[in-house]
Amino acid sequence: MLKAAPPARAASIEQVTGFGSNPGALKMYRYVPDGLPAGRPLVVAMHGCSLSGTGLAANFGTRTGWKELADRHKFTLVLPETGTANNAMNCFNWFKTADITRDQGEVLSIKQMVDRAKADQSADPSRVYVTGLSAGGGMTSVMMAAYPEVFAGGGIAAGLPSGCAPETNEWTCMSPSVAKSPAQWGDKVRAASPGGASRTAWPTLSVWHGTGDTTVVPANLQELVDQWTNVHGTDQTADVSDTVSGAAHKVFNNPAGRPVVESFTISGMGHGQPIDPGTGAGQCGQTGDTYIPDANICSAHHMARFWGLDGGGSTPSPDPTTPSPDPSTPAPAQCFTSSNYTHVQQSRAHQSGGYTYADGSNQPMGLWNTAVQATLKKTGDDHYEVVATGSC
């Protein structure tokens, strides 16, 4: 008599063992969405410090919205976790030489997690990203500096520039912070990996901070902007300054006009990573963690958008229960003419690999920057087509 096959298990965050020599004594957790095909991106997300020490990785991946974004945009999520054996407050050691030097300690353990996940999921090696909150944000800047050939981009919430400690005490780095010139900060990054002085390709960065943060003071946001704009060979004058969901937003382009650094400043928010729970476009995250506050803007969504992760899925079909418009009274077409950067910010297009594509039709629009202009015609819900400027 044949036995029935066991029911399929839904994807969940699971621990992975044996991922390498693990000199940093970290734990690896991973979330792989059901049916994830080969060739998809990979995101590493690192928690902040905590006194509880239980379920740190899973809580961070779920509360910040990264887990739901992995389902939405189809990427592998890797969640490193530290413990009290490494740090009494369960912080990643972003300030210890033995843990931040390339191919040593915690940074090597995290690199080994990336290698394991890339191999297991056949992930796209050119689309690997790293992000973190607080100490995880400090370790994010360290990972970007130590392994710039591994990461295409980073996202830092309430974090610190690479190389602040151990030259300076970590508490001083956090508050009142350390001021250096952009070139001095950039030199810290260039010195962290072989060939850094001559490297031209560096990870992009989305950096976030609350004006009310007294743990890692907001001045660190500017130091991070100074550091990574310098690394990218550009100045510290924003090419775009606007407001997104109430947050002050700036974008810094490289000399070729490509956005390489962006910053978000959340008025009144304390130490933490902002979320915006809900099911609407651009919403993500779950409440329940003091340091992952509902600030009406989901940082994980915007980081993913800056990296181009939102351009890999298909356009959802219209709700079949919605009646079709009367063909005798067609709605007038809407056309939008702006820079490719603005089209992406306004959710009319997406970017991948530095190029822009119209949402829905996926028609190419050229380089993703503020210099290239295009006209898009809206032909349906979340569906746009490239048309000649002035044709509608």
C-alpha positions in Angstrom: 0.0 0.0 0.0 1.5 3.4 -1.0 1.9 6.0 1.6 0.8 9.6 0.9 3.6 12.1 0.4 4.1 14.4 3.3 2.6 17.9 2.8 4.9 20.5 1.4 6.5 22.8 4.0 6.1 26.5 3.6 9.3 28.4 3.5 10.6 29.6 6.9 13.7 31.1 8.5 16.1 28.1 9.2 19.5 27.8 10.7 22.3 26.6 8.4 25.3 24.8 9.9 28.7 23.8 8.5 28.9 26.9 6.3 32.7 27.3 6.7 35.5 27.6 9.3 33.4 30.3 11.0 36.3 32.1 12.8 33.9 34.7 14.2 31.7 32.0 15.9 28.5 33.4 14.4 25.2 31.6 13.6 23.8 31.6 10.0 20.1 31.7 9.4 18.5 31.8 5.9 15.2 32.4 4.3 14.6 31.0 0.8 11.2 31.9 -0.7 9.2 29.0 -2.1 10.0 28.4 -5.8 13.0 30.7 -5.9 14.7 30.2 -9.3 18.4 30.3 -9.9 20.1 33.6 -10.7 18.2 35.7 -8.2 19.8 38.3 -5.8 20.9 37.7 -2.2 20.6 40.1 0.7 22.5 39.8 4.0 20.7 41.6 6.9 22.2 42.1 10.4 20.5 42.8 13.6 21.4 45.4 16.2 22.4 44.9 19.8 19.9 43.3 22.3 19.8 42.2 25.9 17.4 39.3 25.2 19.7 37.3 23.0 16.9 35.0 21.7 15.8 34.8 18.1 17.6 38.0 17.1 18.1 37.1 13.4 14.6 35.9 12.8 13.1 38.8 14.6 15.1 41.3 12.7 14.4 39.7 9.3 10.7 39.6 10.0 10.1 42.9 11.8 12.1 45.1 9.4 10.2 43.7 6.4 13.1 41.9 4.7 11.4 38.5 4.9 8.3 39.8 3.1 10.4 41.6 0.6 12.2 38.4 -0.2 8.9 36.8 -1.1 7.8 39.9 -3.0 11.0 40.4 -5.0 12.3 36.8 -5.0 15.7 36.9 -3.4 17.6 34.8 -0.8 17.8 36.4 2.7 20.8 35.6 4.9 20.6 36.5 8.6 23.8 36.3 10.6 23.4 36.2 14.4 25.9 36.8 17.1 25.7 36.0 20.9 27.0 36.8 24.3 30.1 34.7 23.8 31.2 37.3 21.3 29.7 40.4 22.9 27.9 40.8 26.2 25.1 42.9 24.5 24.8 40.6 21.5 26.4 43.2 19.2 28.4 42.5 16.1 32.0 43.6 16.8 32.3 46.3 14.2 35.0 48.0 16.4 37.4 45.1 17.0 40.4 44.6 14.8 40.2 40.8 15.0 36.6 40.9 13.7 36.8 43.6 11.0 40.0 42.7 9.2 39.4 41.1 5.8 39.6 37.3 6.0 39.5 37.2 9.8 36.9 36.9 12.6 33.3 37.9 12.1 33.8 39.4 8.7 35.1 36.2 7.3 32.2 34.2 8.9 29.7 36.5 7.2 31.6 36.2 3.9 31.4 32.4 4.3 27.7 32.6 4.8 27.4 34.6 1.5 29.5 32.0 -0.3 27.4 29.1 1.0 24.1 30.8 0.1 25.3 31.7 -3.4 26.3 28.1 -4.0 23.1 26.6 -2.6 20.7 28.9 -4.3 22.8 29.6 -7.5 22.4 33.3 -6.6 23.5 36.0 -9.0 27.0 36.9 -7.7 26.7 40.5 -9.1 23.6 41.2 -7.1 24.6 40.6 -3.5 23.7 43.2 -0.9 24.3 43.8 2.8 22.3 45.8 5.4 22.1 46.3 9.1 20.8 48.3 12.0 23.0 49.9 14.7 25.9 47.5 15.4 24.7 45.6 12.3 24.9 48.9 10.4 28.4 49.4 11.7 29.3 45.9 10.5 27.6 46.6 7.1 30.0 49.5 6.4 32.9 47.2 7.5 31.7 44.4 5.1 31.4 46.9 2.2 34.9 48.1 2.8 36.5 44.6 3.4 34.8 42.9 0.5 33.8 45.5 -2.1 34.1 42.8 -4.8 31.3 40.8 -3.1 28.7 43.4 -2.5 26.9 45.5 -5.1 25.2 47.7 -2.5 24.6 48.3 1.2 21.9 49.8 3.5 22.7 51.2 6.9 20.2 52.3 9.6 21.6 54.1 12.6 25.1 52.9 11.8 28.6 54.2 11.6 31.4 54.7 9.0 33.9 52.0 8.4 37.2 52.5 10.2 36.0 54.8 13.0 37.1 52.2 15.6 39.4 50.8 17.0 41.4 54.0 16.2 38.8 55.8 18.3 36.9 54.2 21.2 33.6 52.8 19.9 31.5 54.8 22.4 33.0 58.0 21.1 32.3 56.9 17.5 28.6 56.5 18.5 28.4 59.8 20.5 29.5 62.5 20.1 30.8 60.9 16.8 34.1 61.5 15.0 34.5 64.1 12.3 37.0 63.5 9.5 37.3 64.9 6.0 35.7 62.9 3.2 39.2 61.9 1.9 40.2 60.7 5.4 37.1 58.5 5.6 37.5 57.3 2.1 41.1 56.3 2.8 39.8 54.1 5.6 37.7 52.2 3.0 40.4 52.0 0.4 42.9 50.6 2.9 40.5 47.7 3.9 40.9 45.5 0.9 43.7 44.5 -1.6 43.8 46.9 -4.5 41.5 49.4 -2.8 43.6 52.4 -3.8 43.0 51.7 -7.5 39.5 50.2 -7.4 36.9 52.0 -9.3 33.8 49.8 -8.7 32.3 50.2 -5.2 29.0 49.2 -3.5 26.3 51.8 -3.6 24.8 52.9 -0.2 21.4 53.9 1.2 21.9 55.4 4.7 19.1 56.2 7.3 19.0 58.0 10.6 16.6 59.6 13.0 17.1 63.1 14.2 16.3 62.0 17.8 18.9 59.3 18.0 20.9 59.7 21.2 22.6 56.3 21.0 24.3 56.6 17.6 24.1 60.4 17.0 22.8 61.6 13.6 26.1 63.2 12.7 27.2 59.7 11.7 24.8 59.9 8.7 26.9 62.7 7.3 30.1 61.0 8.0 28.9 57.9 6.1 27.8 60.1 3.2 31.2 61.8 3.2 33.0 58.5 3.3 31.1 56.7 0.5 30.7 59.7 -1.8 34.5 60.1 -1.6 35.0 56.4 -2.4 32.8 56.8 -5.5 34.9 59.8 -6.6 32.1 62.4 -6.2 31.4 65.4 -4.1 29.2 65.9 -1.1 26.7 68.2 -2.8 23.4 66.4 -3.3 22.1 66.1 -6.9 18.6 65.5 -5.6 17.0 67.0 -2.4 13.4 66.1 -1.8 11.0 64.7 0.7 9.8 61.1 0.6 7.0 60.1 3.0 7.9 63.0 5.3 11.6 62.1 5.3 14.3 64.4 4.1 15.9 62.6 1.1 19.2 63.3 -0.7 20.8 61.6 -3.7 24.5 61.8 -4.7 25.5 60.9 -8.2 28.9 59.8 -9.4 30.6 61.7 -12.3 28.8 59.6 -14.8 25.4 60.7 -13.4 24.5 57.4 -11.7 23.1 57.6 -8.1 25.6 55.9 -5.8 24.7 57.2 -2.3 21.3 58.3 -0.9 20.4 59.4 2.6 17.1 59.6 4.5 16.7 61.6 7.7 13.6 60.9 9.8 12.5 63.8 11.8 12.0 63.0 15.5 12.8 59.3 15.2 15.1 57.8 17.8 17.6 55.0 17.5 16.2 52.4 15.1 15.2 51.3 11.6 11.9 52.7 10.3 9.0 50.6 9.0 5.6 51.2 7.6 3.4 48.2 8.3 0.6 47.5 5.8 -0.2 45.9 2.5 0.0 49.0 0.3 2.7 49.6 -2.3 5.9 50.5 -0.5 4.7 49.3 2.9 6.5 46.6 4.9 7.6 45.6 8.4 5.9 44.5 11.6 5.6 46.4 14.9 6.7 44.9 18.2 10.3 46.0 18.5 11.3 49.3 20.1 14.2 49.7 17.7 12.1 49.0 14.6 9.5 51.8 14.9 6.5 52.6 12.7 7.6 55.9 11.1 5.3 55.8 8.0 8.2 54.8 5.7 9.7 51.4 5.3 13.5 51.7 4.9 13.9 48.1 3.6 11.5 48.8 0.7 13.5 51.9 -0.3 16.8 50.2 0.1 15.6 47.4 -2.1 14.4 50.0 -4.6 17.7 51.8 -4.6 19.4 48.5 -5.4 17.0 47.7 -8.2 15.5 44.6 -6.5 12.0 45.7 -7.2 12.4 45.3 -11.0 12.6 41.6 -11.2 9.0 40.5 -10.8 6.1 40.5 -13.2 3.4 43.1 -13.2 0.3 41.9 -11.1 -2.8 41.2 -13.2 -5.8 43.5 -12.5 -8.4 42.1 -10.1 -10.7 40.0 -12.3 -13.7 41.2 -10.3 -13.1 44.8 -11.2 -15.4 45.8 -14.1 -13.7 46.9 -17.3 -14.1 50.6 -18.3 -16.8 51.3 -20.8 -15.0 51.2 -24.1 -17.1 54.0 -25.4 -15.7 56.4 -22.9 -12.0 55.7 -22.7 -10.0 57.4 -19.9 -7.6 60.0 -21.2 -4.0 58.7 -21.3 -1.6 60.0 -18.7 1.9 60.9 -19.8 4.9 61.8 -17.6 8.2 63.4 -18.7 11.0 63.5 -16.3 14.5 62.1 -15.6 14.9 58.3 -15.4 15.8 58.8 -11.7 12.5 60.5 -11.0 10.5 57.9 -12.9 12.0 55.2 -10.6 11.3 57.3 -7.5 7.7 57.8 -8.6 7.2 54.1 -9.1 6.7 54.4 -12.9 9.9 52.5 -13.7 12.6 50.4 -12.1 16.3 50.1 -12.4 18.6 47.1 -12.8 22.4 47.2 -13.3 22.4 50.9 -13.7 19.8 50.9 -16.5 16.1 52.0 -16.3 13.0 50.0 -17.5 9.4 51.0 -17.7 7.2 49.2 -15.1 4.8 46.7 -16.7 6.2 46.8 -20.3 9.9 46.5 -19.2 10.9 48.7 -22.1 14.4 50.0 -21.8 14.8 53.7 -21.1 18.6 54.1 -20.9 20.9 54.9 -18.0 19.5 55.3 -14.5 20.5 58.9 -13.6 19.2 62.4 -13.4 20.5 63.5 -16.8 18.6 61.1 -19.1 15.0 62.2 -19.8 12.1 60.0 -21.0 8.4 60.2 -21.5 6.2 57.4 -20.2 2.5 56.8 -21.1 0.4 55.1 -18.5 -1.7 52.4 -20.3 -3.0 50.5 -17.3 -2.6 49.9 -13.6 1.2 49.9 -13.0 1.8 49.6 -16.7 3.8 52.2 -18.6 5.2 52.4 -22.2 8.0 54.6 -23.6 6.7 57.1 -26.1 8.2 60.1 -27.9 8.2 63.3 -25.9 5.4 65.5 -26.9 3.3 62.7 -28.5 0.6 62.8 -25.9 
